[in-house]
Amino acid sequence: MADPARARKVAERIKVLMAQGIETLVKDPRLGFITITDARVTGDLQQATVFYTVLGGDQERADAAEVLEAYRGRLRSHMGKGLGIRLTPTLEFVPDALPEDAAHMEDIFRQVHERDAELAATRVASGYAGDEDPYRKPREPESVDDGTVAETAPVADGDGTDDQTRDDQTSDDQSGDDQTDEYADGRG
């Protein structure tokens, strides 16, 4: 088994040699515009798979596959001379699915953009379920027309009574204590 780095180098060299061989050796007008996109080699360097794309429709792809199959021996011979390794790998030509995959991805992206536009339209039309800002904030003092600040209602403490009521109760309790002391002395 060959080193993976060596297999990659051989695959890159096969890719270049196939492009040169198709340009110089293949004289069939049916070939059209062909591009070698990738080449892969097995670990033992015995088989090479060459991926290609063809510009055009289904008929051009079928013609290119026939031409490459017919010229496989000549292209393998050209590859063997250019590689300089002991055994020349067998060739297999595979049409690359890159254009179809790219078209499929474009279709998926188009559908996603359409769905995003629909969601954005519904988001604009909808409103908040509650207040726009549901968090409590300290109240701002309300201003009166003459420029003075109106008093706000007292804020309740934790025991449910407000500060003003507590102050009134405290003063009543203190005055009541004074009266109780007077009666206790017997003066009252």
N, C-alpha and C positions, 0 to 999 in steps of 0.2 A: 504494500500500500504506500502510495506517495505521500509526501508531506503536503498538508492542506495549502500551505503558502505556494508550493511548487504547482499544485493543481490549479490554483487561481491564476498564476502567471501563464501557465499553458492555455487556460481558457481565454485569457485576454489576448494571447498571441493568435489563437484560433479565430477569434472574433475579427481581428485585423486581417488575417490571411483570407478568411471567407469574403470579406468586403472587397479585397483586392482581386481575388479570384473571380468573383461574380462580375466585376468591372472589366477584367481583361479576358477571361476565358469564355464567358457565356455571351453568345452573339444572337440569341433568340429575341425577336422583337416583341414577343408576348410577355416577356418578363416585366416590363414597365418599371415603375419607380419602387425599388425594394430597399429596405433598410435592415441591416443586421443589428438587432437590439441587444442581444446577450448570447453568451456561449457558456456552457457548463460541461465539466468533465467529471467522470466518475473518479473515485479515489485511486483506482489502479491505472488510470489514464488509458483505458481501453475503449471507452465510448464517449463521444462528444455529441452534445445536443446544441443545435444552433437555432436561436429564436429570431424570427424576422417579421416585419410588417410590410404591407404593400399598400400604396396609395391607390384608392379606388374602391369599387364595390365587390360584390361576391364573385363576379366573373373574372376580374383581375386577380383576385386571391386564388381562385381555382387554377388559372393559367400559370401563375407564379409557382404554385405547388407542383404542377406537372413539369415545368422547366427545371426546377431544382432537383426533382427526382431523376430526370433524364441526365443531368449533368453531375450527379452525385459522385461518380467514379473519378471524373476529371478534377473536381474540386477536392476530393480526398487526396489524390496524388499531389496536387498543388500544396495542400496543407502539410503532407508528409515531408515534402522537400523543404518547406519553410520552417517546420518545427525542429528538425534535426534530432529527434528522439528515436530510440531503437524500434518501437512499435508505433505504427500510425493508428490513431483511434478511428473507429467506425463513425460515420456521420449520420445524424438524424436531424432533419429539418422540421421545426415545429412553428406554426404560425403563432405569433405572440398575441395574447388577448389584451394587450395594453390599450388599444383604441376602444374596444368594447367596454373594458373596465372603466376607462375614463368617461365614456358616454354615460355609463350607468351611474357613476359618481356625480356627474353633472346633473342628471335627472334627480338624484336623491337631494342634492343641494338646492335645486329649484323647488322641490316639494317642501323642504324645510323652510326656505324663505317665504313661500306662500303661507305656510302655517304660522310662522312668526308674524306676518302681516295681519292675518286674521285675529290672532291673539292681541296684537297691539290695538286693533280697531275695537275689540270688545273691551279692552282695558280702558280706553278713552271714554267709551260710552257708559261704563259702570261708575258707581260712586262708592263712597265709604259706607261700611255697614254701621258704623257708629260715628263718633266725632272724628274730625280730621286728625286731631292730636288728642289721644285719649289720656294723656298723663296730666296729673294735677299740678298746677303751678300757683305760686302765691298771687293773691288778688292785687291788682293795681288800685290805688285810691281813685275814687270816682271824682271828677272835677265838676263843679257847678258852673252855671253860665257866667256868674260874676267873677270867676277866676279863683275862688277859694276851693279848698278841698273839703268835700263832705265827709263826715265821719262814717266809717263802715260799721257794720254790726260787730259786736264783740265776738271773739272766737272762743268757742267752748273749750274748757280743759278736759282732761281725761275723765273727771268725775261727773260730767254732765252739767255742771253749773258754770256760768260765765264769771269773769273777774269782778264785774260791777255788783252782781248779786252777792258774791262772797264778801266784798267790802261792806255792803249794807248790813249783812248778817253779823259781821264782826263788830261793827259799831253798836248795833242793837244789843249784842251780848254784853259788851262792856258797860253800857248804860244800865242794863238789867242787873249786872253784878253789883253796881254801886247801890242800887235800890235794895237789893237783898242784904247788903251789908248794913244799911241804915235800919232795916227792920230787925236785923239780928241784934243790934245794939239796944234795941228797945226804944229808940227815939221816934219811930214812925207811927 
